[in-house]
Amino acid sequence: MSTTQSERLRALLEPLVTSQGLDLEEIEVDSVGRKRVLRVVVDSDTGADLDLIADVSRALSAKLDETNAMGEGEYTLEVGTPGAERPLTEHRHYVRATDRLVKFQLSEGGELVARILKVDDEGVDTEVPGVKGRKATARRIAFDDIVRARVQVEFSRKDNKKEEEA
């Protein structure tokens, strides 16, 4: 998809997404055989439930049909959220990932898995889990030092509040 087409679609669809209280995170057009698939990824600070996704999908579909922005050929519109292991690319993504475990690729080399505790304009305060009975340690990471960051799925996270009460 050309940058021009991407910019046109974003300009067309973003006001509708924003009017629903969501952020337009990504637009992608893929060709699958003769058909095209338009994937729109939305999110918000409080997440997006299925009813809201359905409302946004209907609004986007109507706007795309009205403007013929996808042309005459068939296409499928898919609207969803970023998913569990989302990459963090914007400041708001880091804020939304507060209290989540994140894998950071650092500019100094190497990777770090840590929990985001606090986010400000310059970077993130994290807690690096202890290994083999050692205590967790605090670490500050500046945004300039982060090459890539991705939320990690946790299947057996202990709830800190329950631990403190015990």
C-alpha positions, 0 to 999 in steps of 0.5 A, spaced: 500 500 500 502 506 498 504 512 503 499 516 499 493 511 500 495 509 507 494 517 509 488 518 505 485 512 509 487 514 515 485 521 514 478 518 512 477 513 518 481 517 524 475 522 525 470 516 525 474 512 530 476 518 534 469 520 535 468 513 538 473 514 544 478 510 540 485 511 537 486 509 530 493 505 531 494 501 525 491 501 517 493 495 513 491 493 506 493 486 504 491 482 497 489 475 498 488 472 491 483 477 488 480 480 494 483 485 499 483 485 506 483 492 510 485 491 517 484 497 522 487 496 529 483 501 534 485 501 542 483 506 548 486 507 555 480 503 557 480 498 552 475 496 547 469 491 548 466 487 542 460 492 542 464 498 541 468 494 535 462 492 532 459 500 532 466 502 529 466 497 524 459 499 522 461 506 521 467 505 518 464 500 513 459 505 511 464 511 510 468 506 506 462 505 501 460 512 501 466 514 499 468 508 495 475 509 498 477 502 497 475 502 489 470 498 486 473 491 487 471 486 493 475 487 500 474 485 507 474 490 513 477 487 519 477 491 525 480 489 532 485 491 537 492 490 538 492 483 541 496 481 547 503 481 545 502 488 542 509 492 540 509 499 544 511 504 539 507 511 542 508 514 549 500 512 550 502 505 549 507 505 554 502 508 559 497 503 557 502 497 559 503 500 566 503 494 571 505 489 565 511 485 563 515 488 557 520 485 553 525 491 551 530 491 546 535 496 548 540 500 544 546 498 548 545 491 546 541 486 549 534 485 552 531 486 558 524 483 561 521 488 566 514 490 569 513 497 567 511 501 574 511 508 571 511 512 565 513 520 564 515 524 558 523 521 558 522 514 559 519 508 564 521 506 571 521 498 571 521 493 576 526 487 573 524 480 576 529 477 581 532 470 579 532 464 583 530 467 590 533 474 589 529 480 590 526 484 584 530 491 582 528 497 580 531 500 573 530 506 569 530 506 562 530 512 557 525 512 551 532 514 547 535 507 549 529 503 547 529 500 540 523 495 541 518 494 546 513 488 546 508 486 552 509 479 554 503 474 556 503 472 563 499 466 564 501 465 572 502 472 575 501 472 582 497 478 585 501 483 589 495 485 593 494 478 595 501 476 597 501 483 601 495 480 605 498 473 606 
